[in-house]
Amino acid sequence: MNQREKNHRALDRRQRLEQGFTLIEIMVVILIIGLLATIVVQNLRGAADKAKRTKAQADIHQLKIALDRYYLDVGNYPTSDQGLGALISPPTTGQPVVGYETGGYIESVPPDPWGNPYFYQSDGNSYVLKSFGADGQPGGEGKNADIDGSSS
C-alpha cells in the first residue's frame, strides 16, 4: 500500500467519523426536546383551563341575559322547580306564565365546559346561577373554583 492509499483511507475514516452524531450528542438533543415538550404541555394545560373558565363565564352571561328577558316579559324568574328549561319552552309547573316570548329565550341550555349542568336556584324574585368548576363540587380553588352569575 503506498502513501497515497494510506492518506486516502485515513481521510475516508476521518470523514466517516465526522459525518455521524455521537450517542451523547443524540441523548442531549432528546433531553432538550423532552424539556421543551414538557414546558409546552404545561402552558397549554393552563391555557385550556383558562379557556374553559372563560367559556363558562360567557355561557353564564348569555343565560343571565335570557333570564332577565324572561323576567321582563313574565314578571318573575323561573323557579327552581321550573329550572333553566323555562328559557327554552314555557314552564308547565308553578304559576301560569303570561307574556312568554314565542320561541323561548334561548335554543338550548348548554352544559358547563366540564360537562356538568349549570346550578340554578330561584324563588322567582332572585336567582343563583353558577358553575362549580372542573370538579363539579361547590367551592374549590383554581380550576375547581365556582364561577358565579347570581342576580343581585
C-alpha positions in Angstrom: 0.0 0.0 0.0 1.5 3.3 -1.0 1.4 6.5 0.9 -1.4 7.9 -1.3 -3.7 5.0 -0.5 -2.9 5.3 3.3 -3.7 9.0 3.2 -6.9 8.3 1.2 -8.0 5.7 3.8 -7.2 7.9 6.7 -9.2 10.7 5.1 -12.2 8.3 4.5 -12.1 7.2 8.1 -12.0 10.7 9.4 -14.9 11.8 7.2 -17.0 8.8 8.4 -16.3 9.7 12.0 -17.2 13.4 11.4 -20.4 12.6 9.5 -22.4 10.9 12.3 -23.5 12.1 15.7 -22.2 10.5 18.9 -24.6 8.9 21.3 -24.0 11.7 23.8 -25.0 14.3 21.3 -28.2 12.4 20.4 -29.1 12.0 24.1 -28.5 15.7 24.7 -30.9 16.6 21.8 -33.5 14.2 23.1 -33.2 15.7 26.6 -33.7 19.2 25.2 -36.7 18.2 23.1 -38.2 16.5 26.2 -37.8 19.6 28.3 -39.3 21.8 25.7 -42.2 19.5 25.2 -42.9 19.5 29.0 -42.9 23.3 29.1 -45.3 23.5 26.1 -47.7 20.9 27.5 -47.8 22.7 30.9 -48.5 26.0 29.2 -51.2 24.5 27.0 -52.8 22.8 30.0 -53.1 26.2 31.8 -54.5 27.8 28.6 -57.1 25.1 28.3 -58.2 25.6 31.9 -58.4 29.3 31.4 -60.4 28.9 28.1 -62.9 26.6 29.9 -63.4 29.2 32.7 -63.9 31.9 30.1 -66.4 29.8 28.2 -68.3 29.2 31.4 -68.4 32.9 32.1 -69.7 33.6 28.6 -72.4 30.9 29.0 -73.5 32.3 32.3 -73.6 35.8 30.8 -75.9 34.5 28.0 -78.1 32.7 30.5 -78.3 35.9 32.6 -79.5 37.9 29.6 -82.1 35.2 28.8 -83.2 35.2 32.5 -83.5 39.0 32.5 -85.6 39.0 29.3 -87.8 36.3 30.8 -88.2 38.4 34.0 -89.2 41.5 31.9 -91.8 39.5 30.0 -93.2 37.3 32.7 -92.6 39.4 35.8 -90.6 36.9 37.7 -87.6 34.5 37.2 -88.3 30.8 36.6 -88.4 29.0 40.0 -86.0 26.2 40.9 -88.7 23.7 40.0 -89.1 25.2 36.6 -85.3 25.5 36.1 -83.4 26.8 33.1 -85.6 24.7 30.8 -88.2 27.5 31.2 -86.0 29.6 29.0 -86.5 27.1 26.1 -90.2 26.5 26.4 -93.0 27.7 28.6 -92.9 26.1 32.0 -95.7 23.6 32.8 -95.3 23.8 36.6 -95.9 26.6 39.0 -98.0 29.7 38.3 -99.4 30.1 34.8 -97.0 32.1 32.6 -98.4 35.2 30.9 -96.3 37.1 28.4 -93.9 34.3 27.5 -92.0 35.1 24.3 -92.9 32.9 21.4 -90.0 30.6 20.6 -88.4 30.9 24.0 -85.4 32.9 25.1 -82.6 30.5 24.1 -82.4 27.5 21.9 -80.8 25.2 24.5 -79.1 25.2 27.9 -75.5 24.2 27.4 -73.7 22.1 30.0 -70.7 23.8 31.5 -67.3 23.3 29.8 -66.7 20.3 32.1 -69.9 18.6 31.1 -71.9 19.4 34.2 -75.2 21.2 34.3 -75.2 24.8 35.5 -76.5 25.2 39.0 -79.7 27.2 39.1 -81.8 28.1 42.2 -84.6 30.7 42.3 -87.6 31.8 44.4 -88.9 33.8 41.4 -87.5 37.1 42.7 -83.8 36.5 42.6 -81.6 33.5 41.5 -78.3 31.8 42.0 -76.7 30.7 38.8 -73.2 29.2 38.7 -70.8 26.5 37.5 -69.0 24.5 40.2 -65.8 24.4 38.1 -63.8 21.4 37.0 -64.6 19.1 39.9 -68.4 19.8 39.8 -68.4 20.4 43.6 -69.3 23.6 45.4 -66.3 25.8 46.5 -62.8 25.0 45.5 -59.8 26.9 44.2 -58.1 27.4 40.9 -59.8 25.4 38.1 -62.2 23.9 40.7 -63.4 27.3 41.9 -67.1 28.3 41.4 -68.0 30.7 38.6 -70.9 32.8 39.9 -73.5 34.6 37.9 -76.2 35.2 40.5 -78.7 38.1 40.5 -78.4 40.9 42.9 
